[in-house]
């Protein structure tokens, strides 16, 4: 498998995880301590993300999917007497 194909696969995995987290490049950069340009290069597939970062983001996304935020009711429940 060519290196560019591996980079594109990593970018696709990273993008899927970022979508699940509702994160963009700025959030990824802030959370990983890199500059925005580095995060954009990982997201676009121009440079591969480090394996540790890709794995971490995928684990966060999996946790987020398995543990969604509680839904708050839009109106108070009706109390039956």
C-alpha positions in Angstrom: 0.0 0.0 0.0 1.4 3.4 -0.9 2.3 5.9 1.7 -0.2 8.5 0.4 -3.0 5.9 0.6 -2.0 5.2 4.2 -2.0 9.0 5.0 -5.5 9.3 3.4 -6.8 6.4 5.4 -5.4 8.0 8.6 -7.0 11.3 7.6 -10.4 9.6 7.0 -10.2 7.9 10.4 -9.2 11.2 12.0 -12.1 13.0 10.3 -14.6 10.4 11.4 -13.5 10.7 15.0 -13.5 14.5 14.8 -17.1 14.4 13.4 -18.2 12.2 16.3 -16.7 14.7 18.8 -18.0 17.7 17.0 -14.4 19.0 16.8 -12.7 20.9 14.0 -9.1 21.7 13.4 -8.9 24.4 16.0 -10.2 22.1 18.8 -7.8 19.3 17.7 -4.9 21.7 17.7 -5.8 23.1 21.1 -6.3 19.6 22.6 -3.1 18.2 21.2 -0.9 21.2 21.7 0.0 21.7 18.1 -0.6 24.7 15.9 -3.6 25.0 13.6 -1.6 24.4 10.5 -0.3 21.0 11.8 -3.9 20.0 12.7 -5.1 21.0 9.2 -2.4 19.0 7.5 -3.4 15.9 9.5 -7.1 16.4 8.7 -6.4 16.9 5.0 -4.1 13.9 4.8 -1.1 16.1 3.7 0.8 14.8 6.8 -0.2 11.7 8.8 -1.2 12.3 12.4 1.0 10.6 15.0 -0.3 7.2 15.8 -0.7 8.1 19.5 -2.9 11.1 18.7 -5.0 9.2 16.1 -5.6 6.5 18.7 -6.4 8.9 21.4 -8.9 10.8 19.3 -10.6 7.6 18.1 -10.9 6.4 21.7 -12.5 9.7 22.7 -14.9 9.5 19.8 -15.8 5.9 20.8 -16.5 7.0 24.4 -18.6 9.9 23.1 -20.7 7.6 20.9 -21.2 5.1 23.7 -21.9 7.7 26.3 -24.1 10.4 24.8 -25.1 13.5 26.8 -28.4 13.1 28.6 -31.3 14.6 26.9 -33.1 17.3 28.8 -36.8 17.6 28.4 -38.0 20.7 26.5 -40.9 21.1 29.0 -41.4 20.1 32.6 -43.0 16.6 33.0 -46.7 16.5 33.8 -47.3 15.4 37.4 -50.3 13.1 37.7 -52.2 13.0 41.0 
